[in-house]
């Protein structure tokens, strides 16, 4: 997980003011005096996190020139101001002006590194009053990639497919070039944009995956989709429309040359931008509307100038009216539209998902997309707070551009929460004292109370250390929705005390102080600094500080999070790493804390103790290690004269022998298994477009277990001289079916287990086979509906039984592993309403069936896991706001509700 450097705990300018004025009690709060100059350092760089209280002599020139002149001072440690800082924007707020720069390292963009200079305009000159942000002075990294762009695309596809439960062949990857990731001395990385469909959630996918350009290790991913969950025109006109709830609202439309009217507002049109346009997706699938707008998408139109009927029901009137409300709200705060430059605001309504209502809305970086609702919900455009929330993501993107991952992503969501509710409160005259004033999306439901309907509640009172839910990165982009109300709750408390004055302060913090990788503590600093610059009185500053205190947002809050596990390996750098275990040993891939070293294979004992590096030092990263408790097998990439190859390596866990090369080839190797001197692995065959299963025993040549055309095989598991794997029959003109196959490696006798009893024209699915000493376990989805049962049979496939049913009562299982003692599994969460309760929790049942018990009561995500000796489990855990390899000696049993 990428974690930004943390600033040291030092006194802030606000803290100085508050210490001097907290005891003041006056009927009219006094304005704060200019604070003394304060410098807050940031660890890992010479450039301060914040310099405030400056009162330098005015300097003539444009803001960028003045800002660069100021940053040449020694206190900032920036050697080449002209080449290392590229201006992104100049924010103007009355006489206040702020220049936002982005760092470059040898001409390459530094991910998330923004630095800002605040100043006041005095005639033709500018007086610098402060500066701050994130500039990395300690970067020292080669800008020549070793790992090729082509393979980075493949790594990004593989990791995304694993995270979303689909096949990488169904996804598309496009390179976004090189960036420097600011961790340690810096990492050169490829940015790869992956698009397609999230197979588990059946939702559109648009994500940026960052892959180490030195060794191919995946670093992290940041979703671009921010969920809430040409015509010839003749002239503009003011008209009305009917919302989904029957209200008549004023809207601006346009009459076309053919006489029809369309939802195109050109009252701010400057010839190239400034439109507010609403399009009709015509119930097409939401996956078509991620990224660019399809050219054949029509603008919502009507035969009359009054928009009602069908345009009402699909939410077009609400979307069009709501977009204008958002624009006017930000105009009153001094901002010209989402981009601050009067750019067009586009909305698409009436999308569906796989033929069903799409109960969500999102901002994708260029436009709004709204689900059409259904029998239970109105169009997602019908809730003004949802419209304001999603469009505020556009404001965030064009200001601080908070990275949509972890705490910065939760702040991104939280600020959108705040402004969405503020926009609704102002437009609809909602009393801040109303107990429902902090609800988001409470009007979306056709039936039910506001609280039953609301997506989130900004007054939920969540406190960081007590309520932070740690997602590892596989779900909810490391908690961007799960943790948003911790931050937005503090902001909403401020608004309830200060009223609408708080809106300007929050926007100022976002525009003039926050940077892309900020965490909650950085966000607190930014809001307080913006309040000081806005000349709020001491009482108001105290109110703001107390609001953040009440939500536990202060330096070091993460150290107070309680956990229910023992740590085997602290700070696992790859949140998608899949550990494996057998007996009392485990293996997992990991890099150095700053991620500058290639990912290597580490091994240790599941009871605890120091982990040791198993793979020998190499310039390239290792992937997907597996073990039988005695040795381990893993993959890596290597560059040859005829191109890059994938290698398969093996080594005893006691390191008594050097690592041994098992396989080298062009094809991807997604699955491996080992048992003694027998190694099985799947290899992608580009000629057939499928996978073959190979088995290598000792020094003998590997043997292809499935050389027949039209048969693909994957996911091997080996134990006691027997192998089991998934076999897919794709015979032309014959039956297509997927089965579990077992094979005695000594005799060659092979048995296909019966295919799942599926309905007509449905191929039943099987997954995750695990062979133990006595049994074979697997998951079965006969109906191909995503609901799975856990199956068990004898090791040779005989006497199959269901440990848990495969029917409409079944859960959507995420992972499964087993020993002769117990079966461990986790359930894919229902993310319709994200909460701690819906995150994956590791559960265990006896190997012969019985009562299910929780392995741990951690409130965070319990992600990839593996079964060790007895009932012990190791897993990747995100509870403590960072990612650890965790274990427990025995299952916890029952857990109290979170």
N, C-alpha and C positions, 0 to 999 in steps of 0.2 A: 504494500500500500504506500502510495506517495504521501508523505507527511511533510508539511512546510516547517521550516525552522521556527522554533519558539523564541520569543523575546524573553529576556530575563526580567524578573520582577523588580521594577524600579518605580519610583514615584512618578505619576503623570502630572501634567499641568493642571488637570482638573482636580487631582488629589491635593495639590498645593492650595488651590483656591478653596476647596471644600474644607481643608483643615483650618483655614483662616476665617471662614464665613459660616460654617455649619451652625454656629450658635446664634446667628443673627435671626431675629424675629421682628419683621416689620410688616406693616399693612400693604406696602407696595414693594416687591422685591427690587433690590438695587441691581444695576447692571454690573457684571463682573469687570474688574479692571484688567488691563492687559497683563497676562501672567508673565513671570520671569522666563527667560529662555530656558527650555528644558530639552535634553537629548535622551531619548530612550534607545538603547542599543538593541540590535538583533543578533542572536548567536549565529556564528558561521559566516559573518560578513562584516566588513568595516563600515558599511553604509548603515546609518541609523534607521530604526523602524519609524521613528517620529522625531522631528525637530519642531518645536512650537515656541510661541512667544517671541518671535523675531520682530525687530522693528528697524530694519536697515534703511539706509537712505534710498530714495527713489532712483531708479535707473531708467533711462530713456530706451525705447525700442519696443518691438512687438513682444507678446508674452513668452513665446518660445525662446527668443534670443535672451530675454532677461532671465528666464529660468535656467537656461544653459550656463549663462554667466554666473549665476548663483551657485550652481552645482559644481563649478570648478574649484570651490573652496576645499581645503584639505579635509575638513571634517567628514566629507562624503566618500572619499577614497575612490572616486570615479576618475580613471586616468584619461580616457578618451571620450569626453562628453559628446562630441559631434558624431562619432561613429558608433558608440555603444548605446546611444539613446535615440530612439525614433519617436517623434511626437505622434500620438494617437488622436488627441482631442484637446481642445481648449474649452473648459466649462466656464460660462459666464453667469454670475448671479448678482445683478446690480453692479456694484463696484468691485465685488470679489471676482477674481479670475483664477482658475486652476489649470495647469498644464499637466496632462497625463502622458508619460513616456513609456515605451516598451523597450526592455533591454535586448540588445543584440550581442552575440558573442562571435567574433570573427565573421560577422555578417549573417549569422543564423539566429532566428528568434529564440529567446529564452522563455520557456513555457511558464506562464503565470507571473513573470517578473515585471511588474509595473512600478514606476516611481513617479510621485506627484509633487509639484511645487505650487504652494498657495501664495497668492499675492493680492494686493488691492491696487486698483487703477487710480492714479492721480494725474489728471490731464493726459499728457502723452507719455507719462512715465508709469512705472510700476514699483511698488514697495513690497518686497518679499516678506511674508509673515510666518511661513512655515514650510515644511517639506516632509515627505515620508513615503513609506511603501516598502517595496522589496526589490533590491538590487544586489546581485551576488558578485562580490569582489574576488572571491576565492576560486572562481571557475578555472579549471585547467584540464581541458579535454581535447583530444584530437577531433577535428571536424571532418575527417575522412572515414566514411563507414566501412567496416569490415564485413558485416552481415549484409547480404544483398537485398535490395528492395523487393525483388521477386519473392524471396523466402519470407520476408517480413509480412507480405500480404498473406502468405500461407499460414504463418503463425497466428496472425490476427483472426483469420477465418476459423482456425482450429479452436482457439480459445473462446471465440464468440459462440461457436456451435456448441461447445461443451457447456457454456453458461446458459444458453437458451434452449438446450435440449433438442437441437435439430441437426441436420447434416450440413457440413460446410459447403457441399456442392450446391446447396440451395441459397447460399449467401453470395453477395458481391463485395469485393474489396477494391478500393481505389486509394492510391498513395497520395498523401498530402505533403510529402517531402520531409525534410529533416528539421528537428527541433532539438534544443538543449534542455534537458529536464534538470531543474536546479536542486539536485541532491548531492551532498558531498562536494567533490570537485567538479561535478557536472556529469551528465550522461548524454551522449549523442543518441537520439532515438528517431525512428521512423514513425510518423503519424499516419495511420491507416484508417480510412473511413469505411465502415462495414454497414451495408444496407441489406434489408430482406425482411423476414418475419420472425419474431420470437416464437419458436415452435411451442414452448410450454404455455405462454400466455395468449398466443394467437393475436399478437398485437404488432404494429409496425416497429421496425428496428432501424435505428440510425445512430451509430455510436462511433466514437473515435478511439481506436486502440493504439497505444504507444508501445513500440517494440524496440528493445535495446539494439542500436545499430552496430554495436561492437560484437555481440555474441548471440543475438536472437532471443534473449529472454523477454517475455511479455512483462511490461511494467504495470500498467493500469489501463482502465477504459473509462471514458466519460461520455455519457449519453447526450446526444444533441436534442432529442425530443423531450420537452419539458411538459410532462403530463400533469393534470390536477389529480389528478386522477385524470379579342380586339373587335371593337365595334365603332361605327361612325356615329358620333353623338351630335345632337342638335341643340341642346341647352339644358342647364340645371333648373331645378324647381324645388320649392319647399312643399312638402306634402306630409301625409300621415301614414302610419301603419298600425296594425293591431298586434300586440304581443301575444304569446301563448296563453297568458292569463286574462286576455280580453281588454287590456288597457290600450287606449289610443295615445300614441306618442308621436311627436314631431320628428320627421326624418328628412334628409336631403336626398333627392333622386335625380335621374337624368332621363330626358326624353330622346330616344334614338330617331334616326332618320326614317325608320319604318313606322314611327308613331308609338311604339311600345315604350314602356318605362322600365328602368332598371335601377338596382340599388348601387348606384355609383354617385358618390358625393364629391363634387369638384369645386366646392366653395373655397378650398385652399389650393386648388390646382395652379401650378406655375408653368405648365407646359411640359414638364417631364416627371414631376412627382407631386405628392400632396393629396392624392385621392384616398377616399375610404370606399372600398369595393367589397361586396359580398357575393360569393359564388355558391352555386348549387352543385354538390357532388352527385346528385341524382341517385343516391343510395349505392354508389360504387364503393368498393372496399377501401378502407382507410389506408392500406398499404400503398395505394396509388398516389397518395397525397403527402408523402414524406419527402422533404426536399423540394424540388421544382414543382410548380403547378402544371398539371397536364394542360396542353394547349387547347384541348376540346372541352374544358370545363366552362359551362355557361355562367354568365352573371345572372343573378336572380332577377327575373323580369315579370312584368304584369301588364295586362291590357289596359288597366286604368291607373290613374296616378295614386290611388289609394291601395296600399299593400295589405291584403288580408287573405283569408282562405288558405290555400296551400302554402303560400309564403309565410303565413303566420305559423302554421303547424310545424314546419321544418326548422323554425327558429331563426329564419332569415331576418325578420324585423328586429328581433331581440339582438342579434349579432350586430346589425348595422347601427341601431340606436346605441347599443352598448359601446361600440368602438368610438363613437362620437363623444360619449360621456367620458371615456378614458382620455381621449385627446383633450377635452376641455379641462378635465381635472389637472392634467400635467401642465397645460397652458397656464392655469392659475398659479402653479408653482414655479413658472418661468421656464418650462421645458417645452420645446416645439416638437411634439410627437414622440414616438418610441425611440427614434434614433437621435432626437435632439436637433434634427435638421429639417423637420417638416416632411419626412419621407412618407410614402404611401402606407396605408394600413389595410391589409388584406385579410379577409375571413372566408373560410369554406365551411358550409353547413351541410348536414344531411349525409354524413358518411356512415357506413356500416362496417361490421367486422365479421367476415366469413358468413355473410348473409343475415347476421343477427344485429340487433341494435348495438351501437358502440356507445357505451356509457362512460365516456371520458372526453377530454379536450386537451389539446396541447399546442404549444408554440414550438415550431421547428427551426427557428432562426430566420424565417422569411415571412411567415404568415401564421394565422390562427386556424386550427382545424377543430370542428365541433361535431361530436356524435349527435345523431338525430333523436336520441331518447328512445322511447318505446311505450309499452303499456304502463310501466311503473314510473318512468321518468319523463319529464319534459326535455326538450332539446337542451343540451349542455350550454347553449348560448343564452338560455333564458334566465340564468342567475348572474346578475351584474357583478357580484363579487368574484365569480369564476372567470368572467370575461376580463375583469380588471387584474385578477391574479395572473392569468396566462399572458396577457399583453404586457404586464410588468416584467415578465421574463425577457421581453424585448428591450425594455429599459435597462435591466441588469446587464444584458449582453452588450449593450452599447455604452456602458459605463465601466463598472468594476469587472464585469465579465467573470463573475465568481464561478470557479470550476465546478461542474455538476458531479461532485464526488465527495463523500465524507462531510466534514464540518462546513467546508466552503459551499458545498452543494446544499446542505441544510439551511445555510444562511440565504442562498439563492432562493430556495423555496419559501423560507420564512419572510423575506422581504416582499416576495410576491403575495404571500398571505396577508401581510400588513396592508399593503397598498390596495389589494383587492377589496378588503373590508372597509378601508378608508374611503375608497371611491363609492362603494355602495352606501355607506353611512351618510356621506355628503349628499348624494343624489336623492336618496330616499328619506332623508331626515331622521335617521335612527338615533335614538338617545343612547349615548355611551353607557348610561346606567342600566339599560335594558339587559337582562341576563343572557339574551340571545344575540347581543350585539357582536360578540366575538366569533360567532359561528360562520363557517365558510361553506357555501353550497347548500344552505339549509332550505332553499326554496325549489330545489330541483325535483322533488318527489311529487307525484300526482296525489298520493295519499300519505298519511303519517305526519307526525309532529316535526317541527324544525330540528329538534335534537336527534330524532330518529333518522333524519335525512342527511344531516350535515356531514361533510367530508372531514372537517377538523374544527377544533374549538380553540381559539387563541386565548381563551380564559381557562384552559385546562390545568393551569397551575404547575406545569412540569418544571422540575429542577434538574440541572445538568447531571450532577453526580448520581442522583437518585433515579432518574428516569431516562437517561441517555441509552438508546438501544444500539448496540454495536453490530452492524452488518459488516461482513468481511469484504464486501464488494461484489459478490455474486448476485445479491438481491438489493434492489432499491438503490443502486449506485452508492453503497456503503451508508445508507440511511438518510438520503436527502429528504424523503417525506417523513420517515419515522421520527426524525429529530427536529423538524422545522419549527414546531410550536415552542420548543425551548427558547429559541431566539425570537420568533415572532411574538411569543407571549410577553417577553420583556418589552418589546417595542409597543405592543398594544397597551400594556400597563402605563407606559409613558404617555400614550395618546389619551388614555382615560383621565390622566392627571393634568396634562398640558393642553388638551384639546388639539385642534387642527394645526396649531403651531408646531407640533411634533413632526408633521408630514415634511415640512421644509428641512428640518434638521436631518431626518432619515435620508431624504433624497440627497442632501448635501454630503452626508457621510458616504453614501453610495458613489456619488459622482466625484468627490474630491479627496477621499481618504482611503477607501477600500481598494484592495488589489486581488487578483484572481485566486490566490492560494490562502487567503485569510481564514483563520479559524474563529471560534466564538470569542476568544479573548481579544483577537485583533478587531473583531466587529464591535465589541464594547469600546475599545480605544477610539475607533473611528467615530462612533456616535457621540462620545463625549467631546472629542476634538471638534467635531462639527458644531456642537452646541456652544462651545467656547467661541468659535469663530462667528457664530450667529449672535453673539453678545447676549446670551441668555443669562438671567440672574443667578445668583448663588443658590437660591432655593430650588430653582429649576434644575440646576446641575446636580444638586443633591437628590432630587427626585429621580433623575435619570440613573445615577449611580445606584440608588436603592432598588430600582426596578431590575437592574442586572444582578444585583446581589440576591434579590428574592428568587431569581431563577438560577442561582448558583453559578453564574458566568463570571468567573474571575480566574486569574492565573493559577494553574496547577489543579483545576477542578477534576481533571481526569484521574488523578491519583486517589480519589475518594471512592471510586466505583468498586462495589463489592463483587467478588467472583466466587464460583463454586467448583474450582478445579485446581489441579496442580499443573505447573508450567513445565513442559518438556523443552520447548525452544521458544524463547521470547523474541517477538518482532519478526515473524515470517514475512518476507518481503513480497512474495507472490500470493495475493489473496485467493488465487485459483489453484494453488499447489494441492496435489492429491497425495496425502500420505498413504503408506501401506504398512501392514504389520503382520507378523506371524510369530506365534509363540511369545517370547518375551523381548523381541526385537522389532524395531521400526526403521523405516527409511523415509526421507522426504527431501525435496530439493529446496535450496535456500541460497540467498546471496548475502553479501555483507550489508550492514545496516544502511550504508549510503548507496547501495545497489551498484557500486562501481565494479565490483568483482563479478565474474560470470557465475551464474547459478550452478551450484555443485550438489552432489548427493551427500547427505549427512545420515548417519545412523546412530542409534542409541537404544537404550533399554526402556521398555514401556513403563517400568516402575520409576524411572527417573535417572538422573545422573547426566554427566556431560556428554553431549553429542560430538562425534568425531567425523571429519570429512572422509568419505569413502572413495569418491571419484578422484582420480589424480589431477593435479593442477592442469588447466587447459584454458586456452583463450576463449573457447566456446562454452555456452551454457548446456547444462544437462536437464533432461525433461523426464517426467512421468516414471519415476523409479518404482519398481515392485520388488518384493522379497518373499522368500519362503522361510525366513528366520535364520538361514545359514548363508545365503548369498543374495546379491541384488542384481537386477538388470535395469538398464536405463538407455535412453537415446540421446544423441547429440547430432549437430551438423558439422560438416567438415568441407573445406574447399579443396577441390582437385582441379587438375588442368582442364578436365572436360566438364566442369561445373560443380555445383554444390551437391553433396551426398548426405543421406541420413545414415547414421551409424547406430549399431546396437552393441552395448558393452555389458560385461558381467564381471563381478568380483566378489570373493568371499567377504562376509561382514567383518571377520576378524583381521582382514587385510593381510592374511598370510601369503597371498599371491598377488601379483600385479593385475590390473584390470585387463580383460581379454576381449578382443574384438570378435563379435558373433556374426555381424551382418553389416554390409555396406551396400547401398543402392540408391536409385533415383526416387523410389516410391516412398510415400508417407508410411510410417509405422505407428498406428494409433493405439495398439493394444499389445501387451506382453504378459507372459506368465513364466514362472520358474519353479521347478521342484527338483532339488538336487542338481544332477548334471543335465537335466532336460529343460530346454527353453522353447517356448512357443511364442509366435508373434504373427500378427496380421500385416500384410504388405499390400499397398495400393498398386494395382496393375493399370497403368494408363491405357494400355491397349484394349482392355475389356471394360474399363470404367468400374471396376469392382475390386474387392479384397480377396486375397488368397491367404490360407493359413499354413504356416511353415512350422516344422518341429525339428529342432537340432538336439541330438543326444550325444553328449561328450564331444569327442573330436570328429565324429562322423559328419558327413555332408548333410545339410538340412534337406528335409523332405516336404514336398507340397502335399498337404492333406486333402486339398480340394482342387485338383487340376482340371476337373471337368468343366466344360463351357456351361455358362448359365447357372453356376453355383457360386455364391459369394459366402465368405465366412469371416467372423470377427469374434472378439472378446473371449479369448481362450482362458481356461482355468485348469490347473494341473494339481493332482494330489495322488500319492500312492500308486504311481504307474498308470494313471488314467487321465485322460484329457476330456474336457467338455467345452463346447463352444456353440455360438449361434450360427446356424446355417440358413441361408436364404435361397430358395429355389426360384429361378427366373426362367424356366424352360419356355422357349417359344412354342406356342400352341398347347402348352401343358399347364397344369395347375401351379399357381404362384402360392408359396407358403413359406412361413418362417418357423423354424423348430429349434429345439435344443438337441444337440447330438453328443453322445458320449462314445469314447473309443478306448479300448484296451491297447496301450502302446506296445505291449509285448506280443499279443496275438494278432493285433490289427482288427479285431472284431469291433464293428461299429453299429450303434443303434440310434435311430432317430426317435425321440420321444413323440408321442402323438401331438399333432398340431392343436392349438387351442380350439375349442368348439365354438366357432365363430358363426355369426349370421351369414346369409348368402351375400356373395360379392364383397366380403370383408376379410382381409388378411389379419388374423390374430397376431398380436405382437408379443415377443418374449425379449427379456433383457436381463443383464446382470447376473449370469450364471456364476455360482461359487461352489467349488468342490472342497469338501473337508475330508477328514480321514474316513468317514462313514457315509456321508450324505451329499446330495446335490441339491442346491437351492437356486431358485430363479424367480423372476417377476413375470407375471402373465397379464396381458390385456386382450382378452378374447374379442371384445367388442370394438377395440381401437377407439375408445372414448377417453383415454387418458387415465382411467381408474384401474388400479392394478391390485392383484392379489399376490401373496407370497406363497410359492409352491416348494414342496420338498419331495425328494425321491431317494431311493437307494443310490449309491455311487454309480451303479451300472444303469440307472434310469428306471429301475423297477419300482413298483408300488408307489406311484405318484399320489400325493395328497395335497390339499390346500391347507396351509397354516392359517391364512386369512383369506376371506372370500374375494373372488373377482366378479363383482356385480355392482349394482348401483349404489351400494353402501360402502364401496371400497374407497380408500383415499387415493390421491394422486401422489404416488411415491416418488421421491427424489433420488434416493440412493439406498443401497442395501449391501450388507456384508454379513458373513456368518462364520461360526466355528462349530465344533461338535457340541458346544455348550449352549450357545445363544445365537439368535438372529438379531442384528441391529439394523435399524432403518430410520429414515427421516421422511417427512411428508412435505411435498411442495406446497408453499403457502397460498392461501387465497388472498391475492393482492388487491381485490376489489376495494377493501378498506384495510389499509396497512396498519398493523399494530404489533406490539411485542408478541402477543399471543399467536399471531399467524406466522412468525418467523420459524424456519425449520428447527425442530427440537429432536434430539437423538433419543430414540425409543428402542427398547429391547424386549424380546419375548424368548422363552425357552426354545431350544432347537426342535423340540417335539410338540411345540404349541403350548399356549397357556396365557397367563395374564401379562399385559404389556406394562412396562415401568419406564419412567424417565431415567436417562443416564445421568443427567446433570440438571440443576435448576437455574443455570445461568440464564439471564434475561436476554442476552444477545444471540446472534445467529450462531448456530452450531453447524458448520458447513461440512466440507469434505472430511470423511472419517474412515477408520479402518479398525477391524476387530483384532485384538491381541489375545493373549492367554486368558482362559476362563471367560469371564464377562467383562474384562477390561477393554476400554475403547480409547483410541486417540483421535483427536479431531482438530480442525482449524476453527478457532474461536475468536469472535470480534467483540466480546462483551466490554472489555476494558478500553474501548476507543482506539485500540490498535490490535493487530492480528497476532495470535499466539498459537503454537501447537500445544494442545492441552490434553489432560487425561484425568481419570478418576480411578481409584482402586476398585470400586464396585459401584453399581448403579445407585443413584440417589433414591429412587422409588417414587413417592408422591411428591408433588410440588404445589405450593400454594399459588393461587392465581396471581399473575403479574399485576 
